[in-house]
Amino acid sequence: MKTVIHVVSGDGAEQETSLAIARNLLDEETGSIDDVAVVVQADGIKAIKTGQESEEQVRALLDDGVSFKACSNTLDMMDLDESDLVAGVETVPEGAVEVTRLETEGYAYIRP
């Protein structure tokens, strides 16, 4: 099974829940989870910026194989650069398109 978590909210509690869900999926004991992706756009981008409380948690998830994808449109809109993001986060042209693409590849969709 594959899962994509969609983070669009600037609410810290929702962002924390999203990262906790990613961790829970990785720690699932049956081994049925093959891949976890987190697509971040809009105000959710705060969760993957350097210097945020979530930075250490994002780094740990990246180290454990979770892929993080940031919306380039959001970066442009918020006048951010890739260097403002936690190292290892990749950018995609459009977050919603990436979520849709992953769903067509069989990813289950979660949005806390």
N, CA, C and O atoms as CSV, one atom per row, in Angstrom:
chain,resi,resn,atom,element,x,y,z
A,1,MET,N,N,0.839,-1.184,0.000
A,1,MET,CA,C,0.000,0.000,0.000
A,1,MET,C,C,0.878,1.240,0.000
A,1,MET,O,O,1.982,1.248,0.545
A,2,LYS,N,N,0.359,2.279,-0.623
A,2,LYS,CA,C,1.053,3.552,-0.698
A,2,LYS,C,C,0.091,4.643,-0.247
A,2,LYS,O,O,-1.110,4.577,-0.509
A,3,THR,N,N,0.636,5.649,0.435
A,3,THR,CA,C,-0.203,6.712,0.976
A,3,THR,C,C,0.405,8.068,0.685
A,3,THR,O,O,1.617,8.251,0.798
A,4,VAL,N,N,-0.445,9.028,0.305
A,4,VAL,CA,C,-0.026,10.419,0.177
A,4,VAL,C,C,-0.796,11.239,1.212
A,4,VAL,O,O,-2.019,11.154,1.318
A,5,ILE,N,N,-0.051,12.023,1.958
A,5,ILE,CA,C,-0.629,12.928,2.951
A,5,ILE,C,C,-0.537,14.333,2.372
A,5,ILE,O,O,0.533,14.769,1.947
A,6,HIS,N,N,-1.653,15.034,2.358
A,6,HIS,CA,C,-1.743,16.362,1.737
A,6,HIS,C,C,-1.807,17.407,2.849
A,6,HIS,O,O,-2.761,17.428,3.627
A,7,VAL,N,N,-0.803,18.270,2.927
A,7,VAL,CA,C,-0.726,19.294,3.971
A,7,VAL,C,C,-0.927,20.652,3.318
A,7,VAL,O,O,-0.082,21.109,2.549
A,8,VAL,N,N,-2.049,21.297,3.627
A,8,VAL,CA,C,-2.348,22.611,3.053
A,8,VAL,C,C,-2.611,23.676,4.110
A,8,VAL,O,O,-2.637,24.867,3.800
A,9,SER,N,N,-2.804,23.261,5.334
A,9,SER,CA,C,-3.174,24.186,6.400
A,9,SER,C,C,-1.955,24.745,7.122
A,9,SER,O,O,-0.957,24.050,7.308
A,10,GLY,N,N,-2.048,25.995,7.521
A,10,GLY,CA,C,-1.012,26.618,8.325
A,10,GLY,C,C,-1.190,26.334,9.803
A,10,GLY,O,O,-0.373,26.765,10.618
A,11,ASP,N,N,-2.240,25.618,10.161
A,11,ASP,CA,C,-2.513,25.294,11.558
A,11,ASP,C,C,-1.467,24.307,12.075
A,11,ASP,O,O,-1.324,23.209,11.537
A,12,GLY,N,N,-0.747,24.696,13.107
A,12,GLY,CA,C,0.322,23.861,13.654
A,12,GLY,C,C,-0.144,22.494,14.106
A,12,GLY,O,O,0.570,21.507,13.929
A,13,ALA,N,N,-1.334,22.418,14.690
A,13,ALA,CA,C,-1.849,21.130,15.163
A,13,ALA,C,C,-2.117,20.192,13.987
A,13,ALA,O,O,-1.837,18.996,14.071
A,14,GLU,N,N,-2.656,20.727,12.893
A,14,GLU,CA,C,-2.905,19.899,11.719
A,14,GLU,C,C,-1.596,19.425,11.096
A,14,GLU,O,O,-1.485,18.283,10.651
A,15,GLN,N,N,-0.615,20.309,11.070
A,15,GLN,CA,C,0.685,19.929,10.529
A,15,GLN,C,C,1.320,18.836,11.390
A,15,GLN,O,O,1.870,17.865,10.870
A,16,GLU,N,N,1.239,19.002,12.696
A,16,GLU,CA,C,1.783,17.998,13.613
A,16,GLU,C,C,1.077,16.661,13.428
A,16,GLU,O,O,1.719,15.611,13.440
A,17,THR,N,N,-0.244,16.697,13.258
A,17,THR,CA,C,-1.012,15.474,13.025
A,17,THR,C,C,-0.565,14.802,11.731
A,17,THR,O,O,-0.430,13.580,11.680
A,18,SER,N,N,-0.337,15.585,10.697
A,18,SER,CA,C,0.108,15.034,9.411
A,18,SER,C,C,1.435,14.298,9.560
A,18,SER,O,O,1.604,13.197,9.035
A,19,LEU,N,N,2.372,14.908,10.273
A,19,LEU,CA,C,3.681,14.275,10.469
A,19,LEU,C,C,3.564,13.036,11.352
A,19,LEU,O,O,4.276,12.054,11.144
A,20,ALA,N,N,2.668,13.083,12.335
A,20,ALA,CA,C,2.450,11.913,13.194
A,20,ALA,C,C,1.845,10.765,12.387
A,20,ALA,O,O,2.200,9.605,12.595
A,21,ILE,N,N,0.940,11.081,11.476
A,21,ILE,CA,C,0.353,10.045,10.623
A,21,ILE,C,C,1.433,9.403,9.766
A,21,ILE,O,O,1.466,8.182,9.615
A,22,ALA,N,N,2.318,10.224,9.203
A,22,ALA,CA,C,3.418,9.674,8.403
A,22,ALA,C,C,4.263,8.722,9.247
A,22,ALA,O,O,4.619,7.636,8.787
A,23,ARG,N,N,4.580,9.114,10.458
A,23,ARG,CA,C,5.367,8.252,11.360
A,23,ARG,C,C,4.603,6.971,11.663
A,23,ARG,O,O,5.185,5.887,11.629
A,24,ASN,N,N,3.317,7.075,11.956
A,24,ASN,CA,C,2.512,5.888,12.268
A,24,ASN,C,C,2.463,4.917,11.093
A,24,ASN,O,O,2.513,3.702,11.284
A,25,LEU,N,N,2.367,5.450,9.887
A,25,LEU,CA,C,2.373,4.585,8.712
A,25,LEU,C,C,3.706,3.848,8.586
A,25,LEU,O,O,3.733,2.659,8.267
A,26,LEU,N,N,4.803,4.550,8.836
A,26,LEU,CA,C,6.120,3.899,8.776
A,26,LEU,C,C,6.262,2.814,9.828
A,26,LEU,O,O,6.874,1.774,9.588
A,27,ASP,N,N,5.689,3.069,10.996
A,27,ASP,CA,C,5.830,2.141,12.120
A,27,ASP,C,C,4.815,1.012,12.102
A,27,ASP,O,O,4.830,0.152,12.982
A,28,GLU,N,N,3.933,1.004,11.111
A,28,GLU,CA,C,2.901,-0.038,10.990
A,28,GLU,C,C,3.583,-1.401,10.949
A,28,GLU,O,O,4.505,-1.612,10.162
A,29,GLU,N,N,3.135,-2.320,11.790
A,29,GLU,CA,C,3.872,-3.553,12.049
A,29,GLU,C,C,3.667,-4.676,11.035
A,29,GLU,O,O,4.465,-5.613,11.013
A,30,THR,N,N,2.644,-4.623,10.204
A,30,THR,CA,C,2.434,-5.732,9.272
A,30,THR,C,C,3.326,-5.630,8.045
A,30,THR,O,O,3.450,-6.587,7.280
A,31,GLY,N,N,3.943,-4.480,7.858
A,31,GLY,CA,C,4.802,-4.292,6.695
A,31,GLY,C,C,4.042,-4.074,5.410
A,31,GLY,O,O,4.601,-4.230,4.324
A,32,SER,N,N,2.774,-3.717,5.514
A,32,SER,CA,C,1.964,-3.561,4.304
A,32,SER,C,C,2.090,-2.168,3.670
A,32,SER,O,O,1.573,-1.942,2.576
A,33,ILE,N,N,2.764,-1.244,4.339
A,33,ILE,CA,C,2.948,0.095,3.788
A,33,ILE,C,C,4.254,0.124,3.000
A,33,ILE,O,O,5.335,-0.065,3.560
A,34,ASP,N,N,4.140,0.364,1.694
A,34,ASP,CA,C,5.308,0.378,0.817
A,34,ASP,C,C,5.925,1.755,0.662
A,34,ASP,O,O,7.141,1.882,0.513
A,35,ASP,N,N,5.085,2.794,0.695
A,35,ASP,CA,C,5.603,4.129,0.424
A,35,ASP,C,C,4.699,5.167,1.069
A,35,ASP,O,O,3.476,5.027,1.087
A,36,VAL,N,N,5.332,6.221,1.602
A,36,VAL,CA,C,4.609,7.350,2.175
A,36,VAL,C,C,5.174,8.620,1.549
A,36,VAL,O,O,6.384,8.849,1.561
A,37,ALA,N,N,4.279,9.444,1.000
A,37,ALA,CA,C,4.657,10.732,0.437
A,37,ALA,C,C,3.854,11.817,1.138
A,37,ALA,O,O,2.689,11.615,1.482
A,38,VAL,N,N,4.481,12.965,1.349
A,38,VAL,CA,C,3.809,14.117,1.938
A,38,VAL,C,C,3.915,15.255,0.925
A,38,VAL,O,O,5.013,15.701,0.591
A,39,VAL,N,N,2.766,15.718,0.442
A,39,VAL,CA,C,2.734,16.833,-0.498
A,39,VAL,C,C,2.271,18.065,0.275
A,39,VAL,O,O,1.223,18.065,0.920
A,40,VAL,N,N,3.092,19.120,0.186
A,40,VAL,CA,C,2.850,20.321,0.980
A,40,VAL,C,C,2.646,21.514,0.053
A,40,VAL,O,O,3.422,21.736,-0.877
A,41,GLN,N,N,1.589,22.277,0.325
A,41,GLN,CA,C,1.331,23.472,-0.456
A,41,GLN,C,C,0.583,24.486,0.399
A,41,GLN,O,O,0.214,24.195,1.536
A,42,ALA,N,N,0.362,25.672,-0.148
A,42,ALA,CA,C,-0.328,26.768,0.528
A,42,ALA,C,C,0.320,27.017,1.895
A,42,ALA,O,O,1.540,26.924,2.029
A,43,ASP,N,N,-0.481,27.327,2.894
A,43,ASP,CA,C,0.065,27.651,4.211
A,43,ASP,C,C,0.724,26.466,4.904
A,43,ASP,O,O,1.425,26.640,5.901
A,44,GLY,N,N,0.504,25.275,4.386
A,44,GLY,CA,C,1.146,24.087,4.950
A,44,GLY,C,C,2.650,24.093,4.772
A,44,GLY,O,O,3.357,23.329,5.430
A,45,ILE,N,N,3.150,24.948,3.888
A,45,ILE,CA,C,4.581,24.998,3.589
A,45,ILE,C,C,5.408,25.271,4.845
A,45,ILE,O,O,6.574,24.885,4.924
A,46,LYS,N,N,4.804,25.929,5.814
A,46,LYS,CA,C,5.503,26.239,7.070
A,46,LYS,C,C,6.053,24.976,7.730
A,46,LYS,O,O,7.099,25.021,8.377
A,47,ALA,N,N,5.365,23.867,7.573
A,47,ALA,CA,C,5.767,22.612,8.232
A,47,ALA,C,C,7.112,22.103,7.754
A,47,ALA,O,O,7.772,21.341,8.461
A,48,ILE,N,N,7.533,22.515,6.557
A,48,ILE,CA,C,8.787,21.978,6.008
A,48,ILE,C,C,9.866,23.040,5.822
A,48,ILE,O,O,10.883,22.805,5.170
A,49,LYS,N,N,9.625,24.212,6.407
A,49,LYS,CA,C,10.628,25.265,6.350
A,49,LYS,C,C,11.703,25.029,7.416
A,49,LYS,O,O,11.428,24.481,8.483
A,50,THR,N,N,12.912,25.448,7.108
A,50,THR,CA,C,13.976,25.364,8.103
A,50,THR,C,C,13.653,26.320,9.245
A,50,THR,O,O,12.983,27.335,9.058
A,51,GLY,N,N,14.143,25.973,10.425
A,51,GLY,CA,C,13.953,26.834,11.584
A,51,GLY,C,C,12.614,26.680,12.281
A,51,GLY,O,O,12.336,27.391,13.247
A,52,GLN,N,N,11.784,25.768,11.810
A,52,GLN,CA,C,10.482,25.532,12.436
A,52,GLN,C,C,10.600,24.407,13.464
A,52,GLN,O,O,11.534,23.607,13.419
A,53,GLU,N,N,9.644,24.356,14.386
A,53,GLU,CA,C,9.633,23.287,15.394
A,53,GLU,C,C,9.598,21.909,14.757
A,53,GLU,O,O,10.123,20.948,15.321
A,54,SER,N,N,8.989,21.807,13.595
A,54,SER,CA,C,8.819,20.517,12.925
A,54,SER,C,C,10.058,20.065,12.155
A,54,SER,O,O,10.072,18.950,11.634
A,55,GLU,N,N,11.096,20.894,12.067
A,55,GLU,CA,C,12.248,20.575,11.218
A,55,GLU,C,C,12.889,19.238,11.581
A,55,GLU,O,O,13.185,18.437,10.694
A,56,GLU,N,N,13.102,18.992,12.846
A,56,GLU,CA,C,13.740,17.732,13.260
A,56,GLU,C,C,12.881,16.526,12.890
A,56,GLU,O,O,13.393,15.500,12.443
A,57,GLN,N,N,11.582,16.662,13.079
A,57,GLN,CA,C,10.662,15.566,12.753
A,57,GLN,C,C,10.652,15.306,11.243
A,57,GLN,O,O,10.632,14.152,10.814
A,58,VAL,N,N,10.666,16.358,10.448
A,58,VAL,CA,C,10.699,16.213,8.984
A,58,VAL,C,C,11.995,15.524,8.572
A,58,VAL,O,O,11.981,14.624,7.732
A,59,ARG,N,N,13.117,15.944,9.160
A,59,ARG,CA,C,14.410,15.319,8.838
A,59,ARG,C,C,14.395,13.820,9.160
A,59,ARG,O,O,14.882,13.008,8.373
A,60,ALA,N,N,13.843,13.464,10.302
A,60,ALA,CA,C,13.778,12.056,10.699
A,60,ALA,C,C,12.922,11.253,9.725
A,60,ALA,O,O,13.279,10.133,9.359
A,61,LEU,N,N,11.792,11.824,9.306
A,61,LEU,CA,C,10.928,11.133,8.347
A,61,LEU,C,C,11.621,10.975,6.994
A,61,LEU,O,O,11.532,9.922,6.362
A,62,LEU,N,N,12.307,12.026,6.558
A,62,LEU,CA,C,13.078,11.931,5.314
A,62,LEU,C,C,14.119,10.823,5.424
A,62,LEU,O,O,14.270,10.018,4.505
A,63,ASP,N,N,14.829,10.778,6.534
A,63,ASP,CA,C,15.852,9.749,6.752
A,63,ASP,C,C,15.257,8.344,6.726
A,63,ASP,O,O,15.930,7.381,6.359
A,64,ASP,N,N,13.988,8.239,7.119
A,64,ASP,CA,C,13.335,6.931,7.160
A,64,ASP,C,C,12.578,6.598,5.874
A,64,ASP,O,O,11.863,5.598,5.811
A,65,GLY,N,N,12.738,7.440,4.851
A,65,GLY,CA,C,12.192,7.092,3.542
A,65,GLY,C,C,10.930,7.800,3.101
A,65,GLY,O,O,10.434,7.542,2.004
A,66,VAL,N,N,10.391,8.692,3.933
A,66,VAL,CA,C,9.211,9.450,3.501
A,66,VAL,C,C,9.670,10.504,2.498
A,66,VAL,O,O,10.675,11.180,2.719
A,67,SER,N,N,8.938,10.641,1.403
A,67,SER,CA,C,9.273,11.691,0.440
A,67,SER,C,C,8.392,12.909,0.718
A,67,SER,O,O,7.180,12.795,0.897
A,68,PHE,N,N,9.026,14.057,0.747
A,68,PHE,CA,C,8.324,15.324,0.936
A,68,PHE,C,C,8.415,16.095,-0.364
A,68,PHE,O,O,9.488,16.221,-0.954
A,69,LYS,N,N,7.264,16.617,-0.809
A,69,LYS,CA,C,7.189,17.337,-2.078
A,69,LYS,C,C,6.524,18.691,-1.829
A,69,LYS,O,O,5.392,18.764,-1.349
A,70,ALA,N,N,7.241,19.751,-2.159
A,70,ALA,CA,C,6.739,21.103,-1.964
A,70,ALA,C,C,6.263,21.688,-3.280
A,70,ALA,O,O,6.895,21.487,-4.318
A,71,CYS,N,N,5.165,22.400,-3.245
A,71,CYS,CA,C,4.582,23.034,-4.419
A,71,CYS,C,C,5.403,24.271,-4.814
A,71,CYS,O,O,5.538,25.207,-4.026
A,72,SER,N,N,5.945,24.269,-6.029
A,72,SER,CA,C,6.719,25.410,-6.520
A,72,SER,C,C,5.865,26.665,-6.648
A,72,SER,O,O,6.346,27.774,-6.415
A,73,ASN,N,N,4.603,26.494,-7.017
A,73,ASN,CA,C,3.711,27.655,-7.098
A,73,ASN,C,C,3.597,28.344,-5.741
A,73,ASN,O,O,3.600,29.572,-5.655
A,74,THR,N,N,3.497,27.547,-4.691
A,74,THR,CA,C,3.419,28.103,-3.339
A,74,THR,C,C,4.708,28.837,-2.992
A,74,THR,O,O,4.671,29.934,-2.436
A,75,LEU,N,N,5.841,28.238,-3.316
A,75,LEU,CA,C,7.118,28.892,-3.026
A,75,LEU,C,C,7.172,30.251,-3.722
A,75,LEU,O,O,7.569,31.244,-3.113
A,76,ASP,N,N,6.777,30.299,-4.987
A,76,ASP,CA,C,6.772,31.557,-5.726
A,76,ASP,C,C,5.819,32.567,-5.090
A,76,ASP,O,O,6.164,33.736,-4.917
A,77,MET,N,N,4.628,32.107,-4.748
A,77,MET,CA,C,3.600,32.979,-4.191
A,77,MET,C,C,4.034,33.569,-2.843
A,77,MET,O,O,3.695,34.707,-2.517
A,78,MET,N,N,4.788,32.782,-2.064
A,78,MET,CA,C,5.212,33.216,-0.736
A,78,MET,C,C,6.635,33.773,-0.726
A,78,MET,O,O,7.210,34.031,0.331
A,79,ASP,N,N,7.189,33.954,-1.929
A,79,ASP,CA,C,8.536,34.495,-2.090
A,79,ASP,C,C,9.566,33.689,-1.289
A,79,ASP,O,O,10.409,34.246,-0.586
A,80,LEU,N,N,9.471,32.364,-1.418
A,80,LEU,CA,C,10.401,31.452,-0.761
A,80,LEU,C,C,11.259,30.775,-1.811
A,80,LEU,O,O,10.902,30.718,-2.988
A,81,ASP,N,N,12.392,30.266,-1.369
A,81,ASP,CA,C,13.315,29.562,-2.233
A,81,ASP,C,C,13.467,28.136,-1.721
A,81,ASP,O,O,13.167,27.860,-0.560
A,82,GLU,N,N,13.923,27.241,-2.566
A,82,GLU,CA,C,14.154,25.859,-2.118
A,82,GLU,C,C,15.092,25.812,-0.915
A,82,GLU,O,O,14.980,24.917,-0.076
A,83,SER,N,N,16.010,26.763,-0.826
A,83,SER,CA,C,16.954,26.788,0.296
A,83,SER,C,C,16.263,27.111,1.623
A,83,SER,O,O,16.860,26.938,2.686
A,84,ASP,N,N,15.013,27.579,1.572
A,84,ASP,CA,C,14.241,27.837,2.787
A,84,ASP,C,C,13.616,26.569,3.355
A,84,ASP,O,O,13.068,26.572,4.458
A,85,LEU,N,N,13.704,25.482,2.584
A,85,LEU,CA,C,13.080,24.217,2.984
A,85,LEU,C,C,14.103,23.278,3.609
A,85,LEU,O,O,15.303,23.397,3.364
A,86,VAL,N,N,13.620,22.357,4.409
A,86,VAL,CA,C,14.479,21.324,4.985
A,86,VAL,C,C,15.173,20.587,3.842
A,86,VAL,O,O,14.542,20.240,2.844
A,87,ALA,N,N,16.460,20.355,3.993
A,87,ALA,CA,C,17.227,19.643,2.966
A,87,ALA,C,C,16.613,18.277,2.712
A,87,ALA,O,O,16.295,17.542,3.648
A,88,GLY,N,N,16.449,17.944,1.444
A,88,GLY,CA,C,15.870,16.657,1.077
A,88,GLY,C,C,14.441,16.759,0.583
A,88,GLY,O,O,13.919,15.821,-0.021
A,89,VAL,N,N,13.802,17.903,0.838
A,89,VAL,CA,C,12.455,18.135,0.309
A,89,VAL,C,C,12.601,18.456,-1.175
A,89,VAL,O,O,13.393,19.318,-1.556
A,90,GLU,N,N,11.838,17.764,-2.002
A,90,GLU,CA,C,11.894,18.060,-3.431
A,90,GLU,C,C,10.749,18.991,-3.800
A,90,GLU,O,O,9.751,19.076,-3.085
A,91,THR,N,N,10.900,19.679,-4.908
A,91,THR,CA,C,9.821,20.549,-5.356
A,91,THR,C,C,9.131,19.929,-6.563
A,91,THR,O,O,9.735,19.209,-7.359
A,92,VAL,N,N,7.851,20.233,-6.667
A,92,VAL,CA,C,7.033,19.816,-7.805
A,92,VAL,C,C,6.337,21.065,-8.332
A,92,VAL,O,O,6.102,22.006,-7.574
A,93,PRO,N,N,6.005,21.087,-9.623
A,93,PRO,CA,C,5.410,22.307,-10.181
A,93,PRO,C,C,4.126,22.743,-9.477
A,93,PRO,O,O,3.946,23.926,-9.187
A,94,GLU,N,N,3.231,21.787,-9.201
A,94,GLU,CA,C,1.942,22.101,-8.583
A,94,GLU,C,C,1.566,20.996,-7.607
A,94,GLU,O,O,1.539,19.820,-7.970
A,95,GLY,N,N,1.276,21.377,-6.372
A,95,GLY,CA,C,0.956,20.393,-5.340
A,95,GLY,C,C,-0.270,19.558,-5.652
A,95,GLY,O,O,-0.245,18.337,-5.500
A,96,ALA,N,N,-1.348,20.207,-6.089
A,96,ALA,CA,C,-2.584,19.467,-6.369
A,96,ALA,C,C,-2.396,18.490,-7.522
A,96,ALA,O,O,-2.943,17.387,-7.501
A,97,VAL,N,N,-1.630,18.888,-8.518
A,97,VAL,CA,C,-1.355,17.987,-9.638
A,97,VAL,C,C,-0.544,16.787,-9.148
A,97,VAL,O,O,-0.785,15.659,-9.578
A,98,GLU,N,N,0.404,17.022,-8.263
A,98,GLU,CA,C,1.215,15.921,-7.725
A,98,GLU,C,C,0.360,14.950,-6.928
A,98,GLU,O,O,0.529,13.736,-7.049
A,99,VAL,N,N,-0.557,15.465,-6.113
A,99,VAL,CA,C,-1.461,14.593,-5.362
A,99,VAL,C,C,-2.281,13.749,-6.331
A,99,VAL,O,O,-2.424,12.541,-6.142
A,100,THR,N,N,-2.812,14.378,-7.355
A,100,THR,CA,C,-3.618,13.658,-8.343
A,100,THR,C,C,-2.783,12.597,-9.055
A,100,THR,O,O,-3.246,11.477,-9.269
A,101,ARG,N,N,-1.565,12.948,-9.415
A,101,ARG,CA,C,-0.675,11.991,-10.080
A,101,ARG,C,C,-0.420,10.780,-9.179
A,101,ARG,O,O,-0.480,9.636,-9.631
A,102,LEU,N,N,-0.139,11.041,-7.919
A,102,LEU,CA,C,0.120,9.935,-6.985
A,102,LEU,C,C,-1.119,9.067,-6.803
A,102,LEU,O,O,-1.015,7.843,-6.715
A,103,GLU,N,N,-2.284,9.693,-6.747
A,103,GLU,CA,C,-3.514,8.906,-6.620
A,103,GLU,C,C,-3.710,7.999,-7.830
A,103,GLU,O,O,-4.171,6.868,-7.676
A,104,THR,N,N,-3.374,8.465,-9.022
A,104,THR,CA,C,-3.516,7.618,-10.209
A,104,THR,C,C,-2.509,6.467,-10.187
A,104,THR,O,O,-2.683,5.470,-10.887
A,105,GLU,N,N,-1.455,6.612,-9.379
A,105,GLU,CA,C,-0.478,5.534,-9.215
A,105,GLU,C,C,-0.837,4.599,-8.064
A,105,GLU,O,O,-0.048,3.729,-7.695
A,106,GLY,N,N,-2.036,4.780,-7.497
A,106,GLY,CA,C,-2.504,3.865,-6.464
A,106,GLY,C,C,-2.284,4.312,-5.033
A,106,GLY,O,O,-2.499,3.529,-4.108
A,107,TYR,N,N,-1.860,5.554,-4.827
A,107,TYR,CA,C,-1.700,6.064,-3.463
A,107,TYR,C,C,-3.057,6.372,-2.845
A,107,TYR,O,O,-3.931,6.951,-3.491
A,108,ALA,N,N,-3.220,5.980,-1.597
A,108,ALA,CA,C,-4.407,6.377,-0.830
A,108,ALA,C,C,-4.191,7.811,-0.362
A,108,ALA,O,O,-3.065,8.197,-0.046
A,109,TYR,N,N,-5.257,8.600,-0.316
A,109,TYR,CA,C,-5.180,10.017,0.020
A,109,TYR,C,C,-5.611,10.247,1.456
A,109,TYR,O,O,-6.656,9.758,1.885
A,110,ILE,N,N,-4.801,10.996,2.203
A,110,ILE,CA,C,-5.163,11.403,3.567
A,110,ILE,C,C,-4.937,12.909,3.685
A,110,ILE,O,O,-3.889,13.428,3.300
A,111,ARG,N,N,-5.928,13.587,4.217
A,111,ARG,CA,C,-5.775,15.003,4.560
A,111,ARG,C,C,-6.360,15.207,5.943
A,111,ARG,O,O,-7.579,15.233,6.111
A,112,PRO,N,N,-5.494,15.352,6.932
A,112,PRO,CA,C,-5.990,15.539,8.310
A,112,PRO,C,C,-6.805,16.815,8.473
A,112,PRO,O,O,-7.284,17.105,9.569
